[in-house]
Amino acid sequence: MTITIDELVVADPPEVWTHLGFEVDDDGRCRVGSVAIRLAGRDAGRGIVGWSLRGVPADLSDLDGIPTTSSAHPVRPTAEHENEVTTIDHVVLLSPNLPRTIGTLTALGVLPRRERDGIMGGAPIRQVFFRLGEVILEVVGSPDARSDEPSGLWGITYTVADIDAIAARFGDLTTPVKDAVQPGRRITTLRHRELGTSVRTAMISQPILGA
């Protein structure tokens, strides 16, 4: 069975996401594409504090240090959002030990699709990309680090219908739109702390067919 993301658990209050232009259900869930985002409030911690996955063993409670539950829940219908977000393009997982994280995913049957080297904060990083159904999982870490620390879910990039409109909506609370690494696409990063959310957030334009 293909492993897919059922739900991301985020330690934000629902009203913050409503202010960002997301449609939030009465039960505190925001449905983006095939993924539900459960807004658990500040008492849950900060950022993305866990997830549930379809297609993993029923007794799985931890994936490389990330709190994880198995789900058999069918895909919920997506919502229409005022900010015109359509899907989650990718979720970023920060790994302190890339071989360990890659081995954990591979043991579950999730194989890397590609990788690239880059720079983050002036330090070399390696990005390894996996596919979890509709969503890309981008695993990022130092090529040389071999820490025993747990991995963590670091941020979310959403696909939007109009990247210039989303930049205009948030104004100075987003970075200037620039070309993305993905061919033909453009991206902007929200100043998430100033917007009240604990999740690092970016918006990217629609994929270019055939690119």
C-alpha positions as CSV (number, residue, x, y, z in Angstrom):
1,M,0.0,0.0,0.0
2,T,1.2,3.5,-0.8
3,I,2.2,5.6,2.2
4,T,0.4,8.9,2.3
5,I,-0.1,11.7,4.8
6,D,-3.5,11.7,6.4
7,E,-3.0,14.5,8.9
8,L,-0.4,17.0,10.2
9,V,-0.8,18.1,13.8
10,V,0.1,21.8,14.3
11,A,0.4,23.6,17.6
12,D,-1.5,26.7,16.4
13,P,-4.9,27.9,17.4
14,P,-7.5,27.8,14.6
15,E,-8.2,31.5,14.6
16,V,-4.6,32.2,13.4
17,W,-5.1,30.0,10.3
18,T,-8.5,31.6,9.6
19,H,-6.7,35.0,9.6
20,L,-4.2,33.6,7.1
21,G,-7.1,32.9,4.7
22,F,-7.6,29.1,5.4
23,E,-11.0,27.6,5.8
24,V,-11.0,25.8,9.2
25,D,-13.7,23.3,10.2
26,D,-15.6,23.4,13.5
27,D,-13.4,20.5,14.7
28,G,-10.2,22.6,14.2
29,R,-9.1,20.9,11.0
30,C,-8.0,22.7,7.9
31,R,-8.3,20.5,4.8
32,V,-5.7,21.2,2.0
33,G,-5.8,18.8,-0.9
34,S,-5.6,15.3,0.4
35,V,-4.2,16.3,3.8
36,A,-5.9,17.4,6.9
37,I,-4.1,19.8,9.3
38,R,-5.3,19.5,12.9
39,L,-4.8,22.7,14.8
40,A,-4.1,21.6,18.3
41,G,-3.4,25.0,20.0
42,R,-0.4,26.4,21.8
43,D,-0.5,23.9,24.6
44,A,0.6,21.2,22.1
45,G,4.0,22.9,21.7
46,R,5.3,24.7,18.6
47,G,5.3,24.0,14.9
48,I,4.4,20.6,13.4
49,V,4.3,18.3,16.4
50,G,3.3,15.0,14.7
51,W,1.5,13.3,11.9
52,S,-0.6,10.4,10.9
53,L,0.2,8.2,7.8
54,R,-1.8,5.8,5.8
55,G,-0.1,2.6,4.8
56,V,2.3,2.2,7.8
57,P,2.1,-0.6,10.4
58,A,-0.7,-0.2,12.9
59,D,1.6,-0.1,15.9
60,L,3.9,2.6,14.5
61,S,4.3,5.4,17.1
62,D,7.5,7.1,16.0
63,L,9.2,7.7,12.7
64,D,12.8,8.7,13.2
65,G,11.8,10.7,16.3
66,I,8.6,12.2,14.9
67,P,5.4,11.2,16.8
68,T,3.5,9.2,14.3
69,T,0.2,7.3,14.2
70,S,-1.2,4.9,11.6
71,S,-4.4,5.9,9.9
72,A,-7.0,4.1,7.8
73,H,-9.1,7.2,7.4
74,P,-10.2,7.8,3.8
75,V,-9.1,11.0,2.1
76,R,-11.3,13.9,3.2
77,P,-12.7,16.3,0.6
78,T,-10.6,19.4,0.3
79,A,-11.9,22.8,1.2
80,E,-11.9,26.0,-0.7
81,H,-9.6,28.6,0.9
82,E,-9.9,32.4,0.7
83,N,-6.1,32.6,0.1
84,E,-6.5,30.2,-2.9
85,V,-4.2,27.6,-1.6
86,T,-5.0,24.4,-3.5
87,T,-2.6,21.6,-2.2
88,I,0.4,21.0,-0.1
89,D,3.4,20.9,-2.5
90,H,5.9,19.6,0.0
91,V,6.6,19.1,3.7
92,V,10.2,19.7,5.0
93,L,11.7,17.2,7.4
94,L,14.9,18.3,9.2
95,S,17.2,15.3,9.8
96,P,20.2,15.3,12.1
97,N,21.3,12.1,10.6
98,L,20.5,11.6,6.9
99,P,21.5,8.0,6.5
100,R,19.4,7.1,9.5
101,T,16.3,9.0,8.3
102,I,16.7,7.6,4.7
103,G,17.0,4.1,6.1
104,T,13.9,4.5,8.2
105,L,11.8,5.6,5.3
106,T,13.3,3.0,3.0
107,A,12.4,0.3,5.5
108,L,8.8,1.4,5.2
109,G,9.0,1.1,1.4
110,V,9.3,4.8,0.7
111,L,12.2,5.2,-1.7
112,P,14.1,8.4,-2.5
113,R,13.3,9.9,-5.9
114,R,16.2,12.4,-6.2
115,E,18.6,14.4,-4.2
116,R,20.5,17.7,-4.5
117,D,23.2,19.6,-2.6
118,G,22.8,23.2,-1.5
119,I,23.5,25.8,1.1
120,M,21.3,26.8,4.1
121,G,22.5,29.5,6.5
122,G,25.9,29.4,5.0
123,A,26.3,25.6,5.7
124,P,26.2,22.8,3.1
125,I,23.0,20.7,3.1
126,R,21.7,17.8,1.2
127,Q,18.0,17.6,0.2
128,V,16.5,14.1,-0.5
129,F,13.1,13.9,-2.0
130,F,10.4,11.3,-1.4
131,R,6.8,11.0,-2.6
132,L,4.0,10.4,-0.1
133,G,1.1,10.4,-2.5
134,E,0.1,13.9,-3.5
135,V,2.8,15.4,-1.2
136,I,6.6,15.6,-1.6
137,L,8.6,14.9,1.6
138,E,11.8,16.9,1.4
139,V,14.3,15.5,3.9
140,V,17.1,18.1,4.6
141,G,20.2,17.7,6.6
142,S,24.0,18.1,6.7
143,P,25.7,15.5,4.5
144,D,28.2,14.8,7.3
145,A,26.1,14.9,10.5
146,R,25.4,11.7,12.4
147,S,23.6,12.9,15.5
148,D,21.4,10.7,17.7
149,E,18.9,13.6,18.0
150,P,15.4,13.1,16.6
151,S,14.2,14.4,13.3
152,G,11.5,17.0,13.1
153,L,8.9,18.3,10.7
154,W,10.1,21.8,9.9
155,G,7.7,23.5,7.4
156,I,5.0,23.4,4.8
157,T,5.0,24.8,1.2
158,Y,1.6,25.2,-0.4
159,T,0.6,25.4,-4.0
160,V,-1.4,28.5,-4.8
161,A,-3.5,29.5,-7.8
162,D,-1.9,33.0,-8.1
163,I,1.6,33.6,-6.5
164,D,1.5,37.3,-7.2
165,A,-1.9,37.7,-5.5
166,I,-0.8,35.8,-2.4
167,A,2.3,38.1,-2.2
168,A,0.1,41.2,-2.5
169,R,-2.3,39.8,0.1
170,F,0.5,39.5,2.8
171,G,2.5,42.5,1.6
172,D,5.5,43.2,3.8
173,L,4.8,40.0,5.7
174,T,6.2,37.9,2.9
175,T,9.5,37.9,1.0
176,P,9.7,39.1,-2.6
177,V,8.5,36.4,-5.1
178,K,11.5,34.7,-6.8
179,D,12.2,31.8,-9.1
180,A,11.9,28.5,-7.4
181,V,14.3,25.6,-7.8
182,Q,11.5,23.7,-9.6
183,P,11.7,24.8,-13.3
184,G,9.1,27.4,-14.3
185,R,7.8,27.9,-10.8
186,R,8.0,30.9,-8.4
187,I,8.0,31.0,-4.6
188,T,7.6,33.3,-1.7
189,T,8.1,32.7,2.1
190,L,5.8,34.1,4.7
191,R,7.1,35.8,7.8
192,H,5.3,33.2,9.9
193,R,6.2,34.5,13.4
194,E,4.8,38.0,12.6
195,L,1.7,36.4,11.2
196,G,1.2,34.4,14.4
197,T,1.8,30.9,13.2
198,S,4.6,28.6,14.6
199,V,5.0,26.8,11.2
200,R,7.5,27.9,8.7
201,T,5.4,28.6,5.6
202,A,6.0,29.1,1.9
203,M,3.8,29.5,-1.1
204,I,4.7,28.2,-4.6
205,S,3.1,28.6,-8.0
206,Q,1.4,25.8,-9.8
207,P,3.5,23.1,-11.4
208,I,4.4,23.4,-15.1
209,L,3.1,20.4,-17.0
210,G,6.0,18.5,-18.6
211,A,8.7,20.4,-16.7
